[in-house]
C-alpha cells in the first residue's frame, strides 16, 4: 500500500494550522483547480470529530465523488480523515502538527490503495503517488500563504 509522508514548515501557531486544515472552506479554496466542491455533509467552517463531508471533483477529466469522516481528533496536534465512500479501496490521511521554532511542522501521512488489485497497485506506484503528492503540496502552499497573509499577493 502506498505511503506519502510530506512535511511542511509553516510560520504560524499549531492551533492556527490545525484549525485551517480542518476548514472545508479552506479545502475548497485550495483545490480550486480541480473544481472540488461540497455535495454533502459539513458544508462550511471547521469539521469536528465524527463529522463527514462529501466532495465532488474532476481529476484526469473524470468526475469523482468521495466522502470522508474525521475518525481521530486530538486538538491541536492530530486529526485523521478516512474515506467512507469513494474511488479508493483505502484512503487514510493523518494530519500532525508540532511546534517547530517560531512556527509549526505540519506533517501529512497518507496511506491509500486504488481498487482493481494488481492493476491498481501498478497505477498507484507509477502514477498516483506523484499525483497525490502534488495535490498535497499545492494544498500546503495555499495553507502557508493563507496563514502568513501572503494569499492574494
C-alpha positions in Angstrom: 0.0 0.0 0.0 1.5 3.4 -1.0 2.6 5.8 1.7 3.0 9.5 1.3 4.8 11.5 4.0 5.1 15.2 3.5 6.5 17.8 5.9 5.8 21.5 5.6 7.1 24.2 7.8 4.5 26.9 8.5 5.3 30.2 10.2 2.1 30.1 12.2 0.9 28.6 15.5 -0.1 24.9 15.8 -3.7 25.9 16.7 -4.0 28.1 13.6 -2.6 25.4 11.3 -4.9 22.7 12.9 -8.0 24.9 12.5 -7.4 26.0 8.9 -6.5 22.4 7.9 -10.0 21.3 9.2 -11.8 24.0 7.4 -13.9 22.8 4.5 -13.9 26.3 3.1 -10.1 26.3 3.0 -10.1 22.9 1.4 -12.4 24.1 -1.4 -10.3 27.2 -2.0 -7.0 25.3 -2.0 -8.3 22.7 -4.5 -10.0 25.3 -6.8 -8.1 23.9 -9.9 -9.8 20.5 -9.7 -13.2 22.1 -9.2 -13.7 20.5 -5.8 -17.0 21.3 -4.3 -19.0 20.1 -1.3 -22.0 17.9 -2.2 -22.9 16.6 1.3 -22.1 16.6 5.0 -20.4 19.6 6.6 -20.8 22.5 4.2 -18.8 25.3 5.8 -16.5 26.0 8.6 -14.4 23.5 10.6 -15.1 19.8 10.8 -15.2 18.1 14.1 -14.9 14.5 15.4 -17.0 12.0 13.6 -18.3 14.5 11.0 -18.3 13.7 7.3 -18.0 15.7 4.1 -18.7 14.6 0.5 -16.6 16.2 -2.3 -17.1 16.2 -6.0 -14.0 17.0 -8.1 -12.6 16.4 -11.6 -9.3 14.6 -11.9 -7.9 13.3 -15.2 -11.0 14.7 -16.9 -13.2 12.4 -14.8 -15.7 13.5 -12.2 -15.1 11.8 -8.8 -17.0 11.8 -5.5 -15.6 11.0 -2.2 -17.0 11.0 1.4 -14.6 11.2 4.3 -15.0 11.2 8.0 -12.9 12.6 10.8 -12.0 9.4 12.6 -9.5 10.7 15.1 -9.4 14.2 16.6 -6.9 15.5 19.2 -6.8 19.3 19.0 -4.4 20.9 18.3 -1.9 18.3 17.3 -3.6 15.5 15.3 -6.6 14.6 13.2 -7.3 11.8 10.8 -9.7 11.7 7.9 -10.7 8.4 6.2 -12.7 7.7 3.1 -16.0 6.0 3.9 -17.2 6.1 0.2 -15.3 6.9 -2.9 -12.8 5.9 -5.5 -10.1 4.4 -3.3 -10.0 0.9 -1.8 -8.4 2.6 1.2 -7.8 6.3 2.0 -6.4 7.4 5.4 -4.9 10.8 5.9 -3.3 11.7 9.2 -2.5 15.4 9.8 0.1 16.1 12.5 1.1 19.5 13.9 4.2 20.0 16.1 5.7 23.3 17.3 9.0 24.0 15.5 10.9 27.1 16.3 8.7 30.1 15.6 6.2 28.1 13.7 4.7 24.6 13.1 5.9 21.5 11.4 2.8 20.2 9.6 3.1 16.5 8.5 0.7 14.7 6.2 0.8 10.9 6.3 -1.4 9.3 3.6 -2.0 5.6 3.2 -4.1 4.7 0.1 -4.8 1.9 -2.3 -6.7 2.0 -5.5 -9.2 -0.7 -6.3 -8.6 -3.2 -9.1 -6.0 -5.4 -7.4 -2.6 -5.7 -9.2 -3.6 -3.1 -11.9 -4.5 -0.7 -9.1 -1.2 -1.4 -7.4 0.7 -0.5 -10.6 -1.3 2.7 -11.1 -0.6 3.7 -7.5 3.2 3.2 -7.8 3.6 4.6 -11.3 1.2 7.5 -11.3 -0.9 8.2 -8.2 1.8 8.6 -5.6 3.3 11.5 -7.6 -0.1 13.0 -8.5 -1.4 12.8 -4.9 1.9 14.3 -3.5 1.5 17.2 -6.0 -2.1 17.8 -4.7 -0.9 17.8 -1.1 2.0 20.2 -1.9 -0.5 22.5 -3.7 -2.8 22.5 -0.7 0.0 23.1 1.7 1.4 26.0 -0.3 -2.1 27.5 -0.2 -2.3 27.0 3.6 1.1 28.6 4.2 0.1 31.6 2.0 -3.2 32.0 3.8 -1.6 31.6 7.3 1.2 34.1 6.6 -1.1 36.7 4.9 0.6 36.1 1.5 -2.7 34.9 -0.1 -3.7 37.2 -3.0 -0.3 39.0 -3.2 
